[in-house]
Amino acid sequence: MNEIFFDPNFMMGEISLVALIVILTIIEAFRRPIFVLLNTPSNSTGLDRRNKQASWFAGIGLIIVAVIFYVFGKATAGEHIILLNNSLTAGGGMYIGKLALIGAAILAVLMSARYTLTQSIPAMDYYLLLLFSLLGAVTLIAAENFLIIFLALEMMSIPIYALVGLKKFSTRAGESAIKYLLLGGFSSGFLLLGISFLYGTTGSLIVKDVIQSLNFIVFDASAFLSAIGLIFVFIGLAFKVSLVPFHAWTPDVYEGAGTPITAFMSVAVKLAAFAVILKIFASIDTFGEFDSVFSLIFMFFSLLTVIYGNSVALVQQNVKRMLAYSSIAHAGYMGLALAPMHHKIHTVQAVLFYGIGYIAMNMLAFGVLVYLTRKEKYCETLNDLKGIARKYPGAAAMMAIAMFSLAGLPPAVGFVGKVQIFIQLLEGHMYITAVIALLFSLVALYFYINVIVVMYMREPETEITNIDKHSVGPVWISLSLAALFVLVLGILPSPLLKWALKWAEMLF
């Protein structure tokens, strides 16, 4: 591991993302004067044209950013560098996680090209907020300083609050945004309080220094305050990944937000927050007696999350709410991998693989809902999906692939991901926990398979109207890419497992 203050080769991806944000901001700032000079009328047709242009700019820009991340990330994968006075880390396989987040953003932009047209939302504002959130998520993965972690977490979250409430005349969206903002602020308070306790007992904000200091803590008042600090940090991060009982915001916010935003926040926020959890708690076995305490904490909250998420999803008629409770359950599965605290590198590898695979399958499920949304009617309930396979067989097939993967059935990536999680539980001798988690995975089969049954075997209650033809091409591209990843990663998981292993090795 080398320490340098700054090397652009290790931050070229982040620099390109910031450059894209600046370019889009300049385009938006000078758009109005240009349209005035050209005598372009300000009407709905003009809005549609500007939205299409914004989608092109954002989509092409993000693809260029992804290429830069890949080229410079692969070139520096053999090194592990600490930058900016122990504030950020770079190198290794970390670029794979950043690429996964950018991939989620690209899929969200492709979906939004249709969504912003059908819902008449100013697209450039929408994409700038999305890119700011992406920048926060990418920074969060690389953060090695608790202050940077907090700032990156807020940079990721605050644009999401705005995106959730961007539909100005939707009372449901406004309610969801306010609820998310208030509970998000509450969780940030816990996180900041936990960081202050850790700083007070260790005298450092550097994650590795804090962990190293905790190795030598004896059981006294300082140890008690350190444990409280770690618990508060866990609570703040548990809110972001929707672990029970810190999940209450998830169903309402997922239902009220625009579907592409729900898709992005359900995967990007979860993966970035889990990366921080791994960074802080993956070396917990060096804390002596803290080892068993935090092992029980992860086991209890994660198992409770799996049970609750799968149970409540059974009775949902709204597909977005069902996917919200499904998201809660999947957070529980990822948390369970941390419970045994056994073979740490392979534990982290399993969680990272599961998280990246979850991006593809969840984006695919929400993408189908975006495709089937009409200007006058959202596609959100099981009734909206009844008999859809007869009129839109391609969309139904895409949803079926997503449901099979979320259920953990082969040959989709969800199957390989769950196998990796259960291997960690079995190697950690947590047999009862593994059995309970497996039983509730079988329970989850019902509501996932039920979606497929509704699409293929139920008669629609009313005639299925034609969907709007606005920008269906970009949505199909996003669906095809997501489905390809789900199937390829399920059949050939070795490359992603190797990349996840490289990323995991950086933590040790």
Disulfide bonds with the S-S distance in Angstrom:
none
